């Protein structure tokens, strides 16, 4: 075995794991094959993707009781690989417009950050949970229909979630047939009793319904000694 002489100072080194060299060769071969095959050369969102002249988008109106002016949220999408089997619609930028200048600074900062995350690509659905978890120290507010919003930022998170569900990036939550049947039975039974009242009750759910801790909707009723939500089916009794 011959000796190897190193003539300069070692500044950086790395231990190569068994099979790592073969894995790198296989990855390089896959990249070459992908570039040679025009059908499989799929375009994904990344920070170097240039903005086209025209984007499609949707505008959502947010009207809260804590402000005299409504907020209009516009989310523009980019269509990747249009006309192919790999066509995808992904969010590219977001704008928020309002006459209320009290929120101007944080609106500009927030929309620029969210747009940067959209353009970065990858899984951007985490933004929904992060925004929905923001609480206003002064207290939240109730939407028409009995849904509680902890803050304006949280409602912005709900708007983004709705948009991502529309373009297919997030799956819409659906109840199974057993839970739907249970909700119908519990709702009919509770409406037959008709003995509870509540200030926040609306026409969508029976009078006397309480706030559900899971979906933040005034739709939880006491049935058989257990609180059951008539909106999402959440029940501590299983």
LINNORFEN-V769365 format. One record per pair of residues at least 4 apart in sequence whose ideal C-beta (glycine too) atoms are under 6 Angstrom apart, sorted by sequence separation. I is the first residue (numbers start at 0). GAP is how many residues later the second one is. D is the distance in Angstrom with one decimal. If there is no record, write none. Layout:
i=I gap=GAP d=D
i=I gap=GAP d=D
This chain:
i=15 gap=4 d=5.2
i=102 gap=4 d=5.1
i=105 gap=4 d=5.8
i=126 gap=4 d=6.0
i=135 gap=4 d=5.8
i=142 gap=4 d=4.5
i=149 gap=4 d=4.8
i=174 gap=4 d=4.4
i=182 gap=4 d=6.0
i=204 gap=4 d=4.5
i=80 gap=5 d=4.1
i=81 gap=5 d=5.6
i=148 gap=5 d=5.5
i=163 gap=5 d=4.2
i=164 gap=5 d=4.9
i=174 gap=5 d=5.0
i=211 gap=5 d=5.3
i=221 gap=5 d=5.8
i=222 gap=5 d=5.1
i=228 gap=5 d=4.3
i=33 gap=6 d=5.6
i=80 gap=6 d=5.1
i=117 gap=6 d=5.8
i=141 gap=6 d=5.8
i=142 gap=6 d=5.8
i=148 gap=6 d=4.8
i=163 gap=6 d=4.3
i=200 gap=6 d=4.5
i=62 gap=7 d=4.5
i=116 gap=7 d=5.6
i=164 gap=7 d=5.1
i=210 gap=7 d=5.5
i=211 gap=7 d=5.6
i=219 gap=7 d=4.9
i=227 gap=7 d=4.3
i=79 gap=8 d=4.7
i=139 gap=8 d=5.9
i=140 gap=8 d=5.7
i=200 gap=8 d=5.8
i=211 gap=8 d=4.4
i=60 gap=9 d=5.5
i=61 gap=9 d=4.3
i=139 gap=9 d=5.2
i=208 gap=9 d=5.1
i=219 gap=9 d=4.7
i=225 gap=9 d=5.9
i=78 gap=10 d=5.4
i=139 gap=10 d=4.1
i=196 gap=10 d=5.5
i=197 gap=10 d=5.1
i=208 gap=10 d=5.1
i=209 gap=10 d=4.7
i=218 gap=10 d=5.2
i=225 gap=10 d=5.7
i=60 gap=11 d=5.8
i=95 gap=11 d=4.8
i=139 gap=11 d=6.0
i=196 gap=11 d=5.6
i=218 gap=11 d=4.5
i=225 gap=11 d=3.8
i=76 gap=12 d=5.0
i=77 gap=12 d=5.8
i=195 gap=12 d=2.4
i=208 gap=12 d=5.3
i=218 gap=12 d=3.9
i=58 gap=13 d=5.7
i=59 gap=13 d=4.6
i=76 gap=14 d=5.5
i=77 gap=14 d=4.3
i=204 gap=14 d=4.4
i=216 gap=14 d=4.5
i=58 gap=15 d=4.6
i=76 gap=15 d=6.0
i=95 gap=15 d=5.4
i=134 gap=15 d=4.3
i=135 gap=15 d=3.8
i=190 gap=15 d=5.1
i=74 gap=16 d=5.6
i=75 gap=16 d=5.4
i=94 gap=16 d=5.9
i=134 gap=16 d=5.6
i=189 gap=16 d=5.3
i=214 gap=16 d=5.4
i=56 gap=17 d=5.6
i=57 gap=17 d=5.9
i=75 gap=17 d=5.0
i=93 gap=17 d=5.3
i=133 gap=17 d=5.1
i=211 gap=17 d=4.0
i=214 gap=17 d=4.3
i=56 gap=18 d=5.6
i=199 gap=18 d=4.9
i=213 gap=18 d=5.7
i=56 gap=19 d=3.7
i=74 gap=19 d=5.0
i=133 gap=19 d=4.1
i=93 gap=20 d=5.0
i=133 gap=20 d=5.4
i=213 gap=20 d=4.2
i=54 gap=21 d=4.0
i=55 gap=21 d=5.6
i=73 gap=21 d=4.6
i=93 gap=21 d=5.5
i=92 gap=22 d=4.2
i=130 gap=22 d=5.5
i=131 gap=22 d=4.9
i=211 gap=22 d=5.8
i=72 gap=23 d=5.4
i=70 gap=25 d=5.8
i=71 gap=25 d=4.7
i=130 gap=25 d=5.7
i=131 gap=25 d=3.9
i=204 gap=25 d=5.5
i=91 gap=26 d=5.5
i=130 gap=26 d=2.9
i=70 gap=27 d=4.5
i=90 gap=27 d=4.6
i=68 gap=29 d=5.5
i=127 gap=29 d=5.3
i=68 gap=30 d=4.1
i=68 gap=31 d=4.5
i=189 gap=31 d=4.7
i=127 gap=32 d=5.7
i=66 gap=33 d=5.4
i=127 gap=33 d=4.3
i=42 gap=37 d=5.0
i=185 gap=37 d=4.9
i=42 gap=38 d=5.5
i=41 gap=39 d=5.9
i=185 gap=42 d=5.1
i=186 gap=43 d=5.0
i=41 gap=44 d=4.7
i=44 gap=45 d=5.1
i=124 gap=45 d=5.6
i=182 gap=47 d=5.3
i=182 gap=50 d=5.4
i=145 gap=54 d=5.8
i=178 gap=54 d=4.0
i=145 gap=56 d=4.8
i=144 gap=57 d=5.7
i=174 gap=58 d=5.4
i=144 gap=59 d=5.6
i=147 gap=68 d=4.5
i=146 gap=69 d=5.8
i=146 gap=70 d=5.0
i=145 gap=71 d=5.7
i=46 gap=72 d=5.8
i=145 gap=72 d=3.5
i=46 gap=73 d=5.3
i=45 gap=75 d=4.6
i=65 gap=75 d=5.7
i=44 gap=76 d=3.1
i=64 gap=76 d=5.0
i=43 gap=77 d=5.9
i=63 gap=77 d=5.9
i=88 gap=78 d=4.6
i=72 gap=86 d=5.1
i=74 gap=88 d=5.0
i=61 gap=93 d=5.7
i=59 gap=99 d=4.8
